[in-house]
Amino acid sequence: MDFAKWLEYIFPPSQDEVLVKRLNRNDFLSLCYTAKLNSNTQSLSFFSEPSVRASIHLAKFHHHTKAIDLLSILLKRHLDTLSSPHILIPVPLSNTRYRQRGYNQVTEIINHTLNQTDKHQLKDDILIRIKNTPPQTSLSRHARKSNLHNAFTVKNIKYAKKILKDKKVLVVDDVTTTGTTFKEIEKVLKKIPGSKLSFLSLAH
């Protein structure tokens, strides 16, 4: 038994890992990319699709390299449809959550995507999360609406105006359900005059 097989025997991979390991980029894109536009908000796939769900779980909780790569394919496909440059802003984690995890999975996915194109740019120093709230998925639909109230703010309004004024801005999250996160962020970023906001989730 070689070392890799020995490791798998001692530490068997999860079902998510087994599924993601079998996927290739082209199959994942053709199976999972189902872009859906609702007003100024777009989602790129369905969270109910096992391949998507497994990839998001592994990217979010395990910083899984292949899962991040697969999800970046969905984002790259969307960015290729945009006719003009956009500034991409990831939905931020609270300081507590970031310290626990060590990374923001949405930022990682955007970074990986932008390695494949230089048309757009990432700005993860505009928006901050000032409340450490429970995950939206753990709450009822009613509780989700109040959970994120006043959870976000602009880190430096003067800097944000300089960067975002008259620019097209795309706020990106991994999963959206009721859209409450985007609505709360929209309230904050609307304070920046002239910027054109749109919102994107990798899965819905």
C-alpha positions in Angstrom: 0.0 0.0 0.0 1.5 3.4 -1.0 1.6 6.3 1.3 -1.4 8.1 -0.3 -3.6 5.0 0.0 -2.4 4.5 3.5 -3.5 8.0 4.5 -6.9 7.5 2.9 -7.2 4.2 4.9 -6.3 5.9 8.2 -8.2 9.2 7.4 -11.0 8.2 5.0 -12.2 11.2 2.8 -15.6 12.6 3.4 -18.4 12.1 0.9 -17.9 15.7 -0.2 -14.2 15.0 -0.9 -15.0 11.9 -2.8 -17.5 13.7 -5.0 -15.3 16.7 -5.7 -12.3 14.5 -6.4 -14.2 12.9 -9.3 -15.2 16.1 -10.9 -13.4 17.8 -13.8 -13.7 21.5 -14.7 -15.7 21.0 -18.0 -18.2 18.6 -16.5 -18.7 20.8 -13.4 -19.4 23.9 -15.6 -21.8 22.1 -17.9 -23.7 20.4 -15.0 -23.8 23.3 -12.5 -23.8 26.6 -14.4 -27.5 27.6 -14.4 -27.4 31.4 -14.2 -30.5 33.1 -13.0 -31.1 36.8 -13.0 -33.5 38.5 -10.5 -33.5 42.3 -10.8 -29.9 43.3 -10.1 -29.1 40.0 -8.4 -27.8 36.9 -10.1 -27.1 33.4 -8.9 -25.0 31.0 -10.9 -26.1 27.6 -9.7 -28.4 25.7 -7.4 -27.2 24.8 -3.9 -29.4 21.7 -4.1 -27.0 20.3 -6.8 -24.7 17.9 -4.8 -21.6 18.9 -6.7 -22.2 22.6 -5.9 -23.1 21.9 -2.3 -20.0 19.7 -1.8 -17.7 22.3 -3.4 -19.1 25.2 -1.3 -18.8 23.2 1.9 -15.2 22.2 1.2 -14.2 25.7 0.1 -15.9 27.3 3.1 -14.8 25.0 5.9 -11.7 23.3 4.6 -10.0 25.7 2.2 -10.1 22.9 -0.3 -8.0 23.8 -3.4 -10.0 21.9 -6.0 -13.3 23.1 -4.6 -12.1 26.7 -4.9 -11.0 26.0 -8.4 -14.3 24.5 -9.5 -16.3 27.4 -8.0 -14.0 29.9 -9.7 -15.1 28.4 -13.1 -18.7 29.5 -12.4 -17.5 33.0 -11.5 -15.2 33.2 -14.5 -18.1 32.2 -16.9 -20.2 35.1 -15.5 -17.3 37.6 -15.6 -16.8 36.7 -19.3 -20.3 37.9 -20.1 -19.7 41.4 -18.6 -18.9 44.0 -21.3 -17.1 46.4 -18.9 -14.7 46.2 -16.0 -16.2 45.7 -12.5 -14.9 46.0 -9.0 -15.6 42.8 -7.1 -16.3 43.1 -3.4 -16.6 39.8 -1.4 -19.2 39.7 1.4 -17.0 40.0 4.5 -16.7 37.8 7.5 -16.8 39.1 11.0 -13.4 39.4 12.7 -14.3 36.5 15.0 -15.3 34.2 12.1 -12.2 35.2 10.1 -9.9 34.4 13.0 -11.5 31.0 13.5 -11.3 30.1 9.8 -8.2 32.0 8.7 -9.6 33.1 5.4 -12.7 34.3 3.6 -13.7 31.6 1.1 -15.4 34.1 -1.2 -12.2 36.2 -1.4 -10.2 33.0 -2.2 -12.6 32.1 -5.0 -12.4 35.7 -6.5 -8.6 35.7 -6.3 -8.4 32.4 -8.0 -10.8 33.6 -10.7 -8.9 36.9 -11.3 -5.7 34.9 -11.9 -7.4 33.9 -15.1 -8.4 37.4 -16.2 -7.1 41.0 -15.7 -10.2 42.8 -16.7 -11.7 43.2 -13.2 -10.3 43.9 -9.8 -10.9 42.7 -6.2 -11.4 45.2 -3.4 -11.8 43.5 0.0 -10.9 46.6 2.0 -14.1 48.5 1.3 -16.8 46.7 3.3 -16.5 45.3 6.8 -18.8 43.2 9.0 -19.2 44.7 12.4 -21.5 42.1 13.9 -20.6 38.5 14.5 -24.0 37.0 13.6 -25.1 33.4 13.5 -25.1 31.8 10.0 -28.2 32.7 8.0 -28.7 29.0 7.1 -29.2 28.2 10.8 -32.1 30.6 11.2 -35.8 30.8 10.2 -36.8 33.0 7.3 -38.2 35.6 9.7 -35.0 35.6 11.9 -32.8 36.1 8.9 -34.2 39.5 8.2 -33.3 40.9 11.6 -30.1 38.9 12.1 -28.1 41.1 9.7 -29.6 44.4 10.5 -26.7 47.0 10.7 -24.2 44.2 10.4 -22.1 45.9 7.6 -20.4 49.2 7.2 -17.9 50.9 4.9 -14.5 50.8 6.4 -13.3 54.2 5.2 -16.0 56.3 3.4 -13.4 58.7 1.9 -11.4 55.9 0.4 -14.5 54.1 -0.7 -15.8 57.1 -2.6 -12.4 57.5 -4.3 -12.4 53.8 -5.4 -16.0 53.2 -6.3 -17.3 56.5 -7.6 -18.7 56.1 -11.1 -17.6 52.4 -11.2 -19.6 49.2 -11.7 -19.5 47.2 -8.5 -20.3 43.5 -8.1 -20.8 42.2 -4.6 -20.1 38.5 -4.4 -21.3 35.8 -1.9 -21.1 32.0 -2.0 -24.7 31.3 -1.2 -27.9 33.4 -0.9 -31.3 32.3 0.3 -33.6 35.2 1.1 -31.3 37.9 -0.2 -31.2 39.6 3.2 -27.3 39.9 3.1 -27.3 41.7 -0.2 -30.1 44.0 0.9 -28.2 45.1 4.0 -25.0 45.6 2.0 -26.9 47.6 -0.6 -28.1 50.1 2.1 -24.5 50.7 3.1 -22.9 51.0 -0.4 -25.7 53.2 -1.7 -24.0 55.9 0.4 -21.3 56.0 -2.3 -22.5 58.4 -5.0 -22.4 57.3 -8.6 -21.5 53.7 -8.2 -23.6 51.1 -10.0 -24.3 48.1 -7.8 -25.1 44.5 -8.7 -25.0 41.4 -6.6 -23.9 37.8 -7.4 -24.1 34.5 -5.5 -22.4 31.4 -6.7 -25.4 29.4 -5.6 -29.0 29.9 -4.6 
